[in-house]
């Protein structure tokens, strides 16, 4: 083990190249950079980034466990994150007691009966989108999965319909795309006299706030508000322990957070699922008649081999923090390397092999399989996303035969935060009943 000492701190070793060089290498190809650094420095290394400064990156399961079990008072969300574009009321921005208070309010919609209420929405949106899929010709599925997950979010989370649904459907993908870039490269948010990506995002955000304000007004006037299942309606009715309601800005920030965290990542995972299944002879047909257990195991394996988010971060708030072999000074951003953990042969034997059976009949290691993060910051919508992916994939495989391929795997392509298949998850499909299975 080699380490660098810094005023009593003990940090993992890492590259000595200039910060700009390290930042560019990491921003353009995170997965490739992490694998290269692991080969050179082992399961922990230190890099310098432009947005987050010094970053200690962990790929040792025991150290990741310690990180996730660390009290938020000692290490919490990093200063530089999506909260800078999603708003001060976003889960990505709030910390401590405020994070606990809001998480308590938003947990019920994502569990039990409330969760099951969304199943029909998901299936109907999938059927609507796939009705126009071309048969017998190659096309990328990711634009379709993006539309499916966006429409599900707008109906299940925002309770939007009519003109509001149409405008949000047009506005939000553009805002999320720019916001993902601004979160990774905040320098491009500089005010350029009303021009540039930062100014464009601000215009989108102002219009979004106006629409949500109108949706809240309509919800408050709705005599059947208590019977609605959409999350906006639940937040309007929710109360903190002291009886106070969420503010309008808090509701707007959290709804945008739920969309950003759940729309693109879920759609991208579904695109990866199609890309992977076309290269697994016989598996799509098994899944077409399978129970939910095999579908869930398959989606877990997709998320293992093609994680859409490759790392999750905390920032040291205490004077120093001990994690395993390391002593990290205040301000250090410490990350769990999701992509590296998912391909660790000690956790997943023969990690290059796509094998859903490794998850059959057992729960995934909560510190080794972490596509939704971990600890108190684990994605609050994980159960919703898993349900949505299962129903979308089940509906597609029920209605279509996927034509297999021997083409080379699609390479990962960074979209800012998410990592997507470079060709969008190319598929060739045939509707069941129109020809013999391929």
SULVEN-V72637 format. One record per helix or strand of 3 or more residues. SS is the DSSP state (~ for helix, > for strand). FROM is the first residue (numbers start at 1). TO is the last residue. Records with the same first field share a line. If there is no record, write none. Layout:
BEGIN
SS: FROM-TO ; FROM-TO
END
This chain:
BEGIN
>: 3-6 ; 9-12 ; 44-49 ; 53-58 ; 311-316 ; 320-323 ; 326-329 ; 333-337 ; 400-402 ; 412-414 ; 419-421 ; 429-431
~: 19-28 ; 30-41 ; 61-69 ; 83-86 ; 96-110 ; 112-116 ; 119-130 ; 142-156 ; 162-184 ; 186-189 ; 196-221 ; 225-227 ; 231-237 ; 248-277 ; 283-288 ; 292-305 ; 338-342 ; 356-359 ; 375-377 ; 382-399
END
